[in-house]
Amino acid sequence: MRNVWIVLRREYLERVRTRWFLFGTLAGPLLLSAVVLLPALVVDSGPRAGDRLAVQDRTGVLLEGVAERLRAGGLEVVPAGTSPEETSRLRGAVTEGRLSGYLVLDEETLRSGRVSWYGEEAPGSLQGLSIRQAVVTTALTLQLRRQGVEPGALLAGGSLETTVLGSAGSDDAEGRFLLGFLGAFVLYMVILLYAVAVMRATLQEKTNRLVEVILSAMEPWHLMLGKILGVGAVGLTQLAVWLVVGGTAAVVGLPSLVERGVVAGDLSGLAGELEPRLGLVFAGLFLAGYVIYSSLYAAVGAMCTTDEEAQQAQLPVMFLILVPMLLIVPVLDQPASAFATGMSLVPFFTPILLWPRVVAGVVPGWQLALAFLLMAGTVLVVAWVAGRIYTVGVLMTGKRPTLSELWRWVREA
């Protein structure tokens, strides 16, 4: 196994030292984190000089609620009287630049949520939306309380409490749906990205005739196994960095955004899903899926001579990994259905389709064990077949082999 370790180490170091790996591993998550965190930092930075806003409340009941919500959005709010003299003074303050504008709340605001803005310039789209939301939420709260209704739950969008009879189910469908979709998408992208990398590495060495020199010192299956493990280690490294950076951004930034209304919803349910057990399942699905597809892609790279041939030959393998992504919506919608269960137990689909079902809490222990057992068996079969194709194909040149020739390679290698 010393040869396998040498190839593994070479493949790993060759990739992690490149600029593109550093960019994709660090710059990508940092950019995504900046998108999440910067709004929170801007909101937390306090009022700016141009965000001083006066409010004239002609209803006598809206000022307190509107002012509180506007301040939470980063505006400095100045209560103002409703007399004609006060209105004239506010116009002068706007003209002189001491106010960015002033709002007028009247009886029409209570009835329809209409609010009047006066300023040298119209508010920006986001600021205008924030003002309208603050006014409408305050007016709705007041009207609901006048009817004897507690507005908090209604204005938050309500909730759907579900009880699944006879089996385990989800008590936080929205959070689990989001976590299931994002996890499945990440698995699809990372498995595909690094499996194709194995194919390209094989094809490059074969094209450069370097493989003939390498195989004079080791067995072909040692080279194939070392490539799969080395590129897989790169994938695990990148996944670990993404999870750390993304998790940090979520813990630091998202609660602040939710608290200030920049992002709607409650993250407590989603945070509760991030258990260590789910992390182990996610890593296991990645490893199994990666080994299955990287073995197939290694075989594709071994039996092709040019990039054009490889692009055509990889279509059947691409179809295998694309199908579960096409099925992800019905599986997410009904994770406990017979269709979702059956599709998630197909070994080629399991790495992507089992994850949303695990997150939804509808996978019993025996199904989880069966899924990993089937994937383990598939890994052995696919690796054996791909290894025999690789053994012959990596030294072959000329036209791409036919199916009958591939079968002969498998029997005679």
PANUGU-961058 format. One record per residue (C-alpha): residue number from 1; x, y, z. Coordinates in steps of 0.1 Angstrom, whole numbers, plus 5000, padded with zeros to 4 digits. Each point is the difference from the previous one (the first is absolute). Example, Ala and Ser with C-alpha at 12.3 -4.5 7.8 and 13.67 -1.06 7.14 Angstrom:
PANUGU-961058
NODE | seq | x | y | z
NODE | 1 | 5123 | 4955 | 5078
NODE | 2 | 5014 | 5034 | 4993
end
This chain:
PANUGU-961058
NODE | seq | x | y | z
NODE | 1 | 5000 | 5000 | 5000
NODE | 2 | 5030 | 5023 | 5000
NODE | 3 | 4994 | 5008 | 4963
NODE | 4 | 4964 | 5009 | 5008
NODE | 5 | 5012 | 5024 | 5027
NODE | 6 | 5026 | 5016 | 4976
NODE | 7 | 4973 | 5006 | 4974
NODE | 8 | 4975 | 5013 | 5026
NODE | 9 | 5025 | 5024 | 5014
NODE | 10 | 5010 | 5013 | 4966
NODE | 11 | 4964 | 5005 | 4988
NODE | 12 | 4991 | 5018 | 5033
NODE | 13 | 5029 | 5023 | 5001
NODE | 14 | 4999 | 5008 | 4963
NODE | 15 | 4964 | 5013 | 5004
NODE | 16 | 5000 | 5017 | 5034
NODE | 17 | 5031 | 5021 | 4990
NODE | 18 | 4983 | 5015 | 4969
NODE | 19 | 4986 | 5035 | 5000
NODE | 20 | 4966 | 4988 | 4988
NODE | 21 | 4997 | 4977 | 5029
NODE | 22 | 5008 | 5028 | 5025
NODE | 23 | 4976 | 5023 | 4982
NODE | 24 | 4971 | 4975 | 4998
NODE | 25 | 5006 | 4988 | 5036
NODE | 26 | 5005 | 5033 | 5018
NODE | 27 | 4988 | 5029 | 4977
NODE | 28 | 4967 | 4983 | 4991
NODE | 29 | 4988 | 4994 | 5036
NODE | 30 | 5014 | 5034 | 5011
NODE | 31 | 4980 | 5017 | 4973
NODE | 32 | 4969 | 4981 | 5009
NODE | 33 | 5005 | 5009 | 5037
NODE | 34 | 5005 | 5036 | 4991
NODE | 35 | 4966 | 5000 | 4982
NODE | 36 | 4985 | 4987 | 5032
NODE | 37 | 5019 | 5020 | 5026
NODE | 38 | 5004 | 5034 | 4983
NODE | 39 | 4962 | 5009 | 5002
NODE | 40 | 5002 | 4992 | 5038
NODE | 41 | 5031 | 5022 | 5004
NODE | 42 | 4983 | 5028 | 4981
NODE | 43 | 4969 | 4997 | 5021
NODE | 44 | 5021 | 4999 | 5032
NODE | 45 | 5021 | 5030 | 4990
NODE | 46 | 4973 | 5024 | 5012
NODE | 47 | 4983 | 5029 | 4983
NODE | 48 | 5019 | 5019 | 4973
NODE | 49 | 4999 | 5038 | 4995
NODE | 50 | 4976 | 4998 | 4971
NODE | 51 | 4975 | 4977 | 5017
NODE | 52 | 4984 | 5026 | 5024
NODE | 53 | 4963 | 4998 | 4995
NODE | 54 | 4972 | 5020 | 5016
NODE | 55 | 4965 | 4985 | 5005
NODE | 56 | 4967 | 5019 | 5003
NODE | 57 | 4973 | 4978 | 5015
NODE | 58 | 4966 | 5015 | 4994
NODE | 59 | 4983 | 4968 | 5013
NODE | 60 | 5015 | 5003 | 5035
NODE | 61 | 5005 | 4963 | 5003
NODE | 62 | 5025 | 4989 | 4974
NODE | 63 | 5031 | 5020 | 5009
NODE | 64 | 5015 | 4977 | 5027
NODE | 65 | 4998 | 4968 | 4980
NODE | 66 | 5011 | 5015 | 4968
NODE | 67 | 5030 | 5018 | 5016
NODE | 68 | 5011 | 4968 | 5018
NODE | 69 | 5000 | 4980 | 4968
NODE | 70 | 5018 | 5027 | 4980
NODE | 71 | 5027 | 5003 | 5026
NODE | 72 | 5004 | 4962 | 4999
NODE | 73 | 5007 | 5004 | 4963
NODE | 74 | 5028 | 5025 | 5006
NODE | 75 | 4981 | 5033 | 4996
NODE | 76 | 5002 | 5029 | 5025
NODE | 77 | 4964 | 5010 | 5006
NODE | 78 | 4990 | 5035 | 5012
NODE | 79 | 4963 | 5004 | 5013
NODE | 80 | 4984 | 5031 | 4986
NODE | 81 | 4968 | 5020 | 5007
NODE | 82 | 4972 | 5003 | 4975
NODE | 83 | 4994 | 5037 | 4999
NODE | 84 | 5005 | 5020 | 4968
NODE | 85 | 5029 | 5018 | 5016
NODE | 86 | 5017 | 4967 | 5008
NODE | 87 | 4995 | 4988 | 4964
NODE | 88 | 5016 | 5032 | 4988
NODE | 89 | 5030 | 4995 | 5023
NODE | 90 | 5004 | 4964 | 4988
NODE | 91 | 5000 | 5011 | 4964
NODE | 92 | 5028 | 5025 | 5008
NODE | 93 | 5020 | 4973 | 5018
NODE | 94 | 4997 | 4977 | 4970
NODE | 95 | 5012 | 5028 | 4977
NODE | 96 | 5029 | 5008 | 5022
NODE | 97 | 5011 | 4964 | 5002
NODE | 98 | 4993 | 4995 | 5037
NODE | 99 | 4974 | 4973 | 4992
NODE | 100 | 4999 | 4975 | 4972
NODE | 101 | 4962 | 5003 | 4999
NODE | 102 | 4969 | 4998 | 5021
NODE | 103 | 4970 | 4977 | 5001
NODE | 104 | 4963 | 5009 | 5005
NODE | 105 | 4977 | 4973 | 5016
NODE | 106 | 4963 | 5006 | 4998
NODE | 107 | 4967 | 4982 | 5002
NODE | 108 | 5006 | 4986 | 4965
NODE | 109 | 5031 | 4984 | 5014
NODE | 110 | 4979 | 4981 | 5025
NODE | 111 | 4975 | 4989 | 4973
NODE | 112 | 5023 | 4990 | 4971
NODE | 113 | 5036 | 5004 | 5012
NODE | 114 | 5006 | 5030 | 4978
NODE | 115 | 5028 | 5023 | 5013
NODE | 116 | 5012 | 5033 | 4985
NODE | 117 | 5037 | 5008 | 4996
NODE | 118 | 5014 | 5035 | 4995
NODE | 119 | 5037 | 5005 | 4992
NODE | 120 | 5024 | 5015 | 4975
NODE | 121 | 5005 | 4965 | 4985
NODE | 122 | 4978 | 4969 | 5000
NODE | 123 | 5012 | 4972 | 5024
NODE | 124 | 5019 | 4971 | 4986
NODE | 125 | 4982 | 4968 | 4991
NODE | 126 | 5011 | 4982 | 5032
NODE | 127 | 4995 | 5029 | 5022
NODE | 128 | 4965 | 5006 | 4985
NODE | 129 | 4991 | 4963 | 5006
NODE | 130 | 5013 | 5003 | 5036
NODE | 131 | 4978 | 5031 | 5006
NODE | 132 | 4969 | 4984 | 4985
NODE | 133 | 5005 | 4968 | 5020
NODE | 134 | 5004 | 5019 | 5032
NODE | 135 | 4968 | 5020 | 4994
NODE | 136 | 4979 | 4971 | 4988
NODE | 137 | 5011 | 4977 | 5028
NODE | 138 | 4992 | 5027 | 5026
NODE | 139 | 4966 | 5007 | 4985
NODE | 140 | 4991 | 4963 | 4998
NODE | 141 | 5011 | 4995 | 5036
NODE | 142 | 4979 | 5028 | 5012
NODE | 143 | 4969 | 4989 | 4981
NODE | 144 | 5003 | 4964 | 5011
NODE | 145 | 5003 | 5010 | 5036
NODE | 146 | 4969 | 5022 | 4997
NODE | 147 | 4982 | 4968 | 4989
NODE | 148 | 5014 | 4981 | 5030
NODE | 149 | 5024 | 4979 | 4980
NODE | 150 | 5036 | 4995 | 5011
NODE | 151 | 5020 | 5010 | 4968
NODE | 152 | 5033 | 4984 | 5007
NODE | 153 | 4994 | 4965 | 4986
NODE | 154 | 4979 | 5013 | 4971
NODE | 155 | 5025 | 5026 | 4988
NODE | 156 | 5028 | 4974 | 5003
NODE | 157 | 4982 | 4979 | 4973
NODE | 158 | 4984 | 4975 | 5023
NODE | 159 | 5012 | 4964 | 5004
NODE | 160 | 4991 | 4965 | 4988
NODE | 161 | 5002 | 4974 | 5027
NODE | 162 | 5001 | 4965 | 4986
NODE | 163 | 4996 | 4966 | 5016
NODE | 164 | 5009 | 4970 | 4979
NODE | 165 | 4980 | 4970 | 5011
NODE | 166 | 5018 | 4966 | 5002
NODE | 167 | 5035 | 5012 | 4991
NODE | 168 | 5027 | 5025 | 5009
NODE | 169 | 4995 | 5034 | 4983
NODE | 170 | 5011 | 5036 | 4999
NODE | 171 | 4990 | 5027 | 5024
NODE | 172 | 5019 | 5027 | 4980
NODE | 173 | 4992 | 4993 | 4964
NODE | 174 | 5013 | 5033 | 4986
NODE | 175 | 5034 | 4998 | 5017
NODE | 176 | 5004 | 4964 | 4991
NODE | 177 | 4990 | 5006 | 4964
NODE | 178 | 5026 | 5028 | 4997
NODE | 179 | 5027 | 4978 | 5016
NODE | 180 | 4991 | 4970 | 4979
NODE | 181 | 5001 | 5019 | 4967
NODE | 182 | 5033 | 5019 | 5008
NODE | 183 | 5017 | 4968 | 5012
NODE | 184 | 4989 | 4980 | 4969
NODE | 185 | 5011 | 5028 | 4977
NODE | 186 | 5035 | 5002 | 5017
NODE | 187 | 5004 | 4962 | 4997
NODE | 188 | 4991 | 5001 | 4963
NODE | 189 | 5024 | 5028 | 4992
NODE | 190 | 5029 | 4987 | 5020
NODE | 191 | 4997 | 4964 | 4990
NODE | 192 | 4997 | 5010 | 4963
NODE | 193 | 5029 | 5025 | 5002
NODE | 194 | 5025 | 4976 | 5015
NODE | 195 | 4989 | 4969 | 4981
NODE | 196 | 5006 | 5019 | 4968
NODE | 197 | 5034 | 5011 | 5014
NODE | 198 | 5010 | 4964 | 5002
NODE | 199 | 4990 | 4995 | 4963
NODE | 200 | 5020 | 5030 | 4989
NODE | 201 | 5031 | 4990 | 5020
NODE | 202 | 4999 | 4965 | 4984
NODE | 203 | 4994 | 5014 | 4965
NODE | 204 | 5028 | 5025 | 5004
NODE | 205 | 5026 | 4974 | 5011
NODE | 206 | 4989 | 4977 | 4972
NODE | 207 | 5002 | 5027 | 4974
NODE | 208 | 5035 | 5011 | 5011
NODE | 209 | 5012 | 4963 | 5000
NODE | 210 | 5010 | 5006 | 5036
NODE | 211 | 4979 | 4970 | 5011
NODE | 212 | 5023 | 4976 | 4983
NODE | 213 | 5029 | 5011 | 5022
NODE | 214 | 4979 | 4999 | 5032
NODE | 215 | 4987 | 4965 | 4992
NODE | 216 | 5035 | 4987 | 4997
NODE | 217 | 5003 | 5005 | 5038
NODE | 218 | 4965 | 4990 | 5012
NODE | 219 | 4968 | 4980 | 4992
NODE | 220 | 4973 | 5019 | 4981
NODE | 221 | 4975 | 4995 | 5028
NODE | 222 | 5024 | 5016 | 5024
NODE | 223 | 5001 | 5031 | 4978
NODE | 224 | 4962 | 5001 | 4997
NODE | 225 | 4995 | 4996 | 5037
NODE | 226 | 5026 | 5026 | 5009
NODE | 227 | 4983 | 5025 | 4977
NODE | 228 | 4966 | 4994 | 5014
NODE | 229 | 5011 | 5003 | 5036
NODE | 230 | 5022 | 5030 | 4993
NODE | 231 | 4974 | 5020 | 4982
NODE | 232 | 4974 | 4989 | 5026
NODE | 233 | 5022 | 5013 | 5028
NODE | 234 | 5001 | 5034 | 4982
NODE | 235 | 4962 | 4999 | 4998
NODE | 236 | 4997 | 4992 | 5038
NODE | 237 | 5024 | 5029 | 5007
NODE | 238 | 4980 | 5025 | 4980
NODE | 239 | 4967 | 4987 | 5015
NODE | 240 | 5014 | 5005 | 5035
NODE | 241 | 5011 | 5035 | 4993
NODE | 242 | 4966 | 5009 | 4985
NODE | 243 | 4981 | 4985 | 5029
NODE | 244 | 5022 | 5019 | 5026
NODE | 245 | 4998 | 5033 | 4982
NODE | 246 | 4963 | 4996 | 4990
NODE | 247 | 4991 | 4989 | 5036
NODE | 248 | 5018 | 5029 | 5015
NODE | 249 | 4982 | 5025 | 4976
NODE | 250 | 4966 | 4984 | 5009
NODE | 251 | 5006 | 5001 | 5037
NODE | 252 | 5013 | 5036 | 5000
NODE | 253 | 4980 | 5017 | 4973
NODE | 254 | 4966 | 4983 | 4995
NODE | 255 | 4986 | 5005 | 5036
NODE | 256 | 5009 | 5037 | 4997
NODE | 257 | 4982 | 5003 | 4967
NODE | 258 | 4969 | 4981 | 5013
NODE | 259 | 4999 | 5021 | 5032
NODE | 260 | 4999 | 5032 | 4979
NODE | 261 | 4975 | 4987 | 4974
NODE | 262 | 5025 | 5000 | 4971
NODE | 263 | 4994 | 4962 | 4997
NODE | 264 | 4966 | 4987 | 5009
NODE | 265 | 4995 | 4969 | 5020
NODE | 266 | 5013 | 4982 | 5031
NODE | 267 | 5033 | 4982 | 4998
NODE | 268 | 4997 | 4982 | 5033
NODE | 269 | 4984 | 4970 | 4983
NODE | 270 | 5026 | 4998 | 4972
NODE | 271 | 5028 | 5003 | 5025
NODE | 272 | 4986 | 4971 | 5020
NODE | 273 | 5004 | 4978 | 4969
NODE | 274 | 5038 | 5004 | 4999
NODE | 275 | 5008 | 4969 | 5021
NODE | 276 | 5034 | 4982 | 4999
NODE | 277 | 4981 | 4969 | 4988
NODE | 278 | 4989 | 5019 | 4968
NODE | 279 | 5036 | 5010 | 4994
NODE | 280 | 5012 | 4964 | 5001
NODE | 281 | 4972 | 4990 | 4976
NODE | 282 | 5009 | 5029 | 4976
NODE | 283 | 5036 | 4990 | 5000
NODE | 284 | 4992 | 4963 | 4994
NODE | 285 | 4977 | 5009 | 4971
NODE | 286 | 5027 | 5022 | 4984
NODE | 287 | 5027 | 4973 | 5004
NODE | 288 | 4977 | 4972 | 4986
NODE | 289 | 4987 | 5021 | 4971
NODE | 290 | 5035 | 5014 | 4992
NODE | 291 | 5016 | 4965 | 4998
NODE | 292 | 4972 | 4986 | 4978
NODE | 293 | 5000 | 5028 | 4975
NODE | 294 | 5038 | 5007 | 5001
NODE | 295 | 5006 | 4963 | 4992
NODE | 296 | 4976 | 5003 | 4970
NODE | 297 | 5017 | 5032 | 4989
NODE | 298 | 5034 | 4985 | 5003
NODE | 299 | 4989 | 4972 | 4977
NODE | 300 | 4987 | 5026 | 4975
NODE | 301 | 5033 | 5018 | 5001
NODE | 302 | 5019 | 4968 | 4995
NODE | 303 | 4981 | 4989 | 4969
NODE | 304 | 5001 | 5034 | 4982
NODE | 305 | 5029 | 5017 | 4983
NODE | 306 | 4987 | 5036 | 4995
NODE | 307 | 4979 | 5025 | 5019
NODE | 308 | 4973 | 4998 | 4973
NODE | 309 | 4997 | 4962 | 5004
NODE | 310 | 4999 | 5004 | 5038
NODE | 311 | 4972 | 5025 | 4998
NODE | 312 | 4979 | 4976 | 4979
NODE | 313 | 5009 | 4969 | 5021
NODE | 314 | 4991 | 5016 | 5033
NODE | 315 | 4963 | 5006 | 4990
NODE | 316 | 4987 | 4967 | 5015
NODE | 317 | 5018 | 5007 | 5032
NODE | 318 | 4988 | 5036 | 5000
NODE | 319 | 4964 | 4987 | 4995
NODE | 320 | 5004 | 4978 | 5031
NODE | 321 | 5009 | 5030 | 5023
NODE | 322 | 4975 | 5024 | 4983
NODE | 323 | 4970 | 4978 | 5005
NODE | 324 | 4999 | 5003 | 5038
NODE | 325 | 5001 | 5038 | 4997
NODE | 326 | 4970 | 4999 | 4977
NODE | 327 | 4982 | 4979 | 5027
NODE | 328 | 5010 | 5022 | 5029
NODE | 329 | 4968 | 5021 | 5001
NODE | 330 | 4975 | 4971 | 5003
NODE | 331 | 5023 | 4984 | 5026
NODE | 332 | 5002 | 5032 | 5020
NODE | 333 | 4962 | 5005 | 4998
NODE | 334 | 4991 | 4964 | 5011
NODE | 335 | 5031 | 4985 | 5016
NODE | 336 | 4981 | 4972 | 5016
NODE | 337 | 4983 | 4988 | 4968
NODE | 338 | 5006 | 4966 | 4984
NODE | 339 | 5015 | 5018 | 4970
NODE | 340 | 5025 | 5020 | 5021
NODE | 341 | 5009 | 4969 | 5020
NODE | 342 | 5006 | 4979 | 4969
NODE | 343 | 5020 | 5026 | 4981
NODE | 344 | 5022 | 5008 | 5030
NODE | 345 | 5009 | 4963 | 5003
NODE | 346 | 5014 | 4998 | 4964
NODE | 347 | 5037 | 5001 | 5007
NODE | 348 | 5008 | 5025 | 4972
NODE | 349 | 4973 | 5024 | 5012
NODE | 350 | 5005 | 4994 | 5038
NODE | 351 | 5028 | 5026 | 5006
NODE | 352 | 4977 | 5028 | 4989
NODE | 353 | 4964 | 4988 | 5007
NODE | 354 | 5006 | 4984 | 5035
NODE | 355 | 5012 | 5033 | 5016
NODE | 356 | 4967 | 5019 | 4998
NODE | 357 | 4982 | 4970 | 5014
NODE | 358 | 5024 | 4997 | 5029
NODE | 359 | 4996 | 5037 | 5007
NODE | 360 | 4962 | 4996 | 4999
NODE | 361 | 5003 | 4973 | 5027
NODE | 362 | 4981 | 4974 | 4981
NODE | 363 | 5029 | 4974 | 4995
NODE | 364 | 4999 | 4972 | 5025
NODE | 365 | 5032 | 4984 | 5011
NODE | 366 | 4996 | 4969 | 4979
NODE | 367 | 4996 | 5021 | 4968
NODE | 368 | 5031 | 5021 | 5008
NODE | 369 | 5020 | 4968 | 5006
NODE | 370 | 4986 | 4984 | 4968
NODE | 371 | 5008 | 5031 | 4979
NODE | 372 | 5036 | 5001 | 5011
NODE | 373 | 5003 | 4962 | 4996
NODE | 374 | 4987 | 5002 | 4964
NODE | 375 | 5024 | 5029 | 4993
NODE | 376 | 5029 | 4980 | 5015
NODE | 377 | 4992 | 4971 | 4977
NODE | 378 | 4997 | 5024 | 4970
NODE | 379 | 5034 | 5015 | 5008
NODE | 380 | 5016 | 4966 | 4999
NODE | 381 | 4983 | 4990 | 4967
NODE | 382 | 5006 | 5033 | 4983
NODE | 383 | 5036 | 5002 | 5012
NODE | 384 | 5007 | 4965 | 4988
NODE | 385 | 4985 | 5006 | 4966
NODE | 386 | 5016 | 5035 | 4996
NODE | 387 | 5033 | 4986 | 5012
NODE | 388 | 5000 | 4973 | 4973
NODE | 389 | 4991 | 5025 | 4973
NODE | 390 | 5026 | 5024 | 5014
NODE | 391 | 5027 | 4973 | 4999
NODE | 392 | 4996 | 4994 | 4963
NODE | 393 | 4987 | 5034 | 4988
NODE | 394 | 5027 | 5022 | 5016
NODE | 395 | 5026 | 4986 | 4976
NODE | 396 | 4977 | 4999 | 4970
NODE | 397 | 5000 | 5026 | 4972
NODE | 398 | 4980 | 5005 | 4969
NODE | 399 | 4962 | 4998 | 4997
NODE | 400 | 4977 | 4998 | 5029
NODE | 401 | 4991 | 4964 | 5009
NODE | 402 | 4965 | 4986 | 4993
NODE | 403 | 4978 | 4984 | 5027
NODE | 404 | 5010 | 4965 | 4989
NODE | 405 | 5037 | 5010 | 5003
NODE | 406 | 4994 | 5014 | 5034
NODE | 407 | 4984 | 4968 | 5011
NODE | 408 | 5030 | 4980 | 4987
NODE | 409 | 5023 | 5023 | 5020
NODE | 410 | 4981 | 4993 | 5031
NODE | 411 | 5001 | 4962 | 4994
NODE | 412 | 5036 | 4998 | 4990
NODE | 413 | 5018 | 5028 | 5019
end
